[in-house]
């Protein structure tokens, strides 16, 4: 029997392992920060979390990622905008500006 040495570059297992997208971490962060801005009831922290969520989502969208990262970034952008507007109103009410 003449056995060939194992060559990892031709392994079929590698073709079935999904590759993680590079922008998905920032997209998830934008969604989480948007949710924090909506749920957390700390006036200034809500505002900062919402603004950071918007920045992260826009950076993923501008980088041109597709599929999972783009959808997650869109959801993060919408949630972050809603959370920022709510945080802005909550902050203004907390400090008696309204």
C-alpha positions as MATLAB code, in Angstrom:
seq = 'XXXXXXXXXXXXXXXXXXXXXXXXXXXXXXXXXXXXXXXXXXXXXXXXXXXXXXXXXXXXXXXXXXXXXXXXXXXXXXXXXXXXXXXXXXXXXXXXXX';
ca = [
       0.000    0.000    0.000;
       1.317    3.327   -1.026;
      -0.212    6.079    1.111;
      -0.107    9.720    0.167;
       0.742   12.234    2.892;
      -2.222   14.197    4.244;
      -2.486   17.578    2.577;
      -4.539   20.081    4.571;
      -4.953   22.461    1.644;
      -7.152   19.951   -0.204;
      -9.269   18.953    2.762;
     -12.999   18.985    1.990;
     -13.800   19.959    5.579;
     -12.454   23.466    5.037;
     -14.952   24.190    2.268;
     -17.899   23.465    4.574;
     -16.841   25.735    7.423;
     -18.607   29.109    7.059;
     -16.399   32.180    7.022;
     -17.327   34.870    9.528;
     -17.925   38.267    8.016;
     -15.654   41.016    9.200;
     -18.360   43.622    9.821;
     -20.726   41.430   11.786;
     -19.142   42.339   15.141;
     -19.723   46.040   14.641;
     -23.223   45.350   13.320;
     -24.101   43.362   16.436;
     -22.552   46.089   18.602;
     -24.750   48.711   16.929;
     -27.853   46.631   17.599;
     -26.897   46.014   21.233;
     -26.078   49.684   21.825;
     -29.404   50.692   20.274;
     -31.219   48.316   22.606;
     -29.262   49.697   25.562;
     -30.316   53.202   24.542;
     -33.952   52.092   24.433;
     -34.077   50.048   27.623;
     -31.558   51.484   30.070;
     -32.907   54.391   32.084;
     -29.720   56.364   32.723;
     -30.052   59.737   30.969;
     -26.567   60.470   29.585;
     -25.522   56.819   29.113;
     -28.580   56.220   26.914;
     -27.623   59.097   24.682;
     -23.991   57.987   24.329;
     -24.998   54.370   23.602;
     -27.462   55.461   20.925;
     -24.955   57.738   19.196;
     -22.275   55.023   19.232;
     -24.811   52.546   17.823;
     -25.539   54.917   14.940;
     -21.819   55.422   14.257;
     -21.131   51.664   14.219;
     -24.089   50.910   11.946;
     -23.164   53.636    9.466;
     -19.541   52.455    9.354;
     -20.650   48.900    8.506;
     -23.024   50.206    5.817;
     -20.319   52.407    4.279;
     -17.823   49.529    4.207;
     -20.183   47.707    1.832;
     -20.692   44.446    3.725;
     -23.432   42.174    2.409;
     -25.766   39.521    3.773;
     -25.786   39.057    7.537;
     -23.724   42.112    8.477;
     -25.734   44.489    6.282;
     -29.071   43.316    7.657;
     -27.855   43.474   11.220;
     -26.415   46.958   10.617;
     -29.761   48.152    9.229;
     -31.570   46.802   12.279;
     -28.935   48.380   14.528;
     -29.309   51.730   12.779;
     -33.093   51.771   13.146;
     -33.013   50.682   16.786;
     -30.197   53.141   17.574;
     -32.069   56.067   16.013;
     -35.238   55.227   17.934;
     -33.218   54.708   21.129;
     -31.332   57.985   20.666;
     -34.543   59.963   20.141;
     -36.087   58.337   23.206;
     -32.914   58.926   25.222;
     -32.869   62.561   24.134;
     -36.434   63.051   25.338;
     -35.755   61.136   28.568;
     -32.603   63.165   29.253;
     -34.428   66.429   28.622;
     -37.266   65.390   30.930;
     -34.835   64.246   33.634;
     -33.064   67.579   33.742;
     -36.301   69.558   33.539;
     -35.694   70.977   30.079;
     -39.199   70.082   28.923;
];
